[in-house]
């Protein structure tokens, strides 16, 4: 029996959108960029109601270990890819040491004033 231990570095990408569409898109993505993720449906409950969403999970898989920075970079690539493919405007990436929100909403990115 082989046993491998690595530093744990779970990363989750949180995004609104259809879970089945996320799975289809991730199936395409991993063919081009070999990697393994989990895709879990979730529901966002907020003051305006509810929205379907997904949680994309990445871990430091001991069979193919990676540095946390590599896993974080991969999560950013996947987040940007799915945001575009699912027609979303924002998403969040959460890791043990940081959480970062990415938004393409016009109200979050006002145009630079022209001078």
Secondary structure, DSSP 8 states (H G I E B T S, - for coil): ----------EEEEEES-HHHHHHHHHHHHHHS----EEEEEEEEETTEEEEEEEEEE---GGG---HHHHHHHHHHHHHHHHHHTT-SEEEEEESS-EEEEE--GGGS------
